[in-house]
Amino acid sequence: MLVLLTSFCLYFGGSPPLEDVASSFSPLAVLQHPDLDEQLKVLDKLMRAKDNQAEVLEAITRLRVTAVVITNQLAAAKNPGEGDSKSEMKKIVNSSRRSLAKIADHLMGVILHPRRKAITAENMKIWQSAVKSLGQLGEFGAHDLWQIFDKNKKFRDEADFLKVCLVEIGTTKDYSMMSELVDLLDNSEFLYIAGAAEALAEFGDAPGKQRRNAVETLSKYVSQYYEKIQSAPSDEESQRKYRICSQPMIKALTALTGQKIVRPLEWTSWWNDNKNKSELWQDKDE
């Protein structure tokens, strides 16, 4: 069943429809993930070869589709129906978590592969695909994405690539990463600010305390960046910073608060008026 579902999604253009399709299948139907080990073996073999970008990208895409199926399976098992066996659901949870961890390890292997060290257009496309796949792994991908951004010296001059890593942390919906993203909102590299803000825009359902902290910082800096271009209109760096960062930051503010405000200084006013309203900063499930 998993092989047929994977083939369906690849044929019709990748993973976007996958969540709706996969959610209609019983978690028990794919408990063993029989195709996963074979996919990982194929990917490892392809990574050791040369001049095979298309094949590597296809293998990573297949793995991404499988990851989404397993992620849906895990979510279903964590929220069982009345007639579901708790012991069987626990088995599914444990099996799915092991599979997602295994996928994350192999995707990091793609990023760190000793035969793919050079920063080339071909390798960069493969690494970007691996990063987007890590974004589908929830908590299992978030830590690795941060490690790539924060620890891997190979990419220290590749700001565009590292921005993608930050954006994909948002895709993981791992709220434990929010403080790291918020800390990047005042950074010398403008793309990192934009990437962190794009990630935070995916965290609209985060716990209230974390949303409040992010909104405080976002509103502060987007207003500062705006005031800078008003006070020094000939400052090209400030203009560039505002051009790159402001829209992602405002998008994040909207996602975190539900407020549709477009002017930076109005966000400062909104924050001052609402920062102490506890009902706005409750957890979404309360």
Secondary structure, 3 states (H helix, E strand, C coil): CHHHHHHHHHHCCCCCCHHHHHCCCCHHHHCCCCCHHHHHHHHHHHHHCCCCHHHHHHHHHHHHHHHHHHHHHHHHHHCCCCCCCHHHHHHHHHHHHHHHHHHHHHHHHHHHCCCCCCCCHHHHHHHHHHHHHHHHHCHHHHHHHHHHHHHCHHHCCCHHHHHHHHHHHHHHCCHHHHHHHHHCCCCCCHHHHHHHHHHHCCCCCCCHHHHHHHHHHHHHHHHHHHHHHHHCCCCHHHHHHHHHHHHHHHHHHHHHHCCCCCCHHHHHHHHHHHCCCHHHHCCCCC
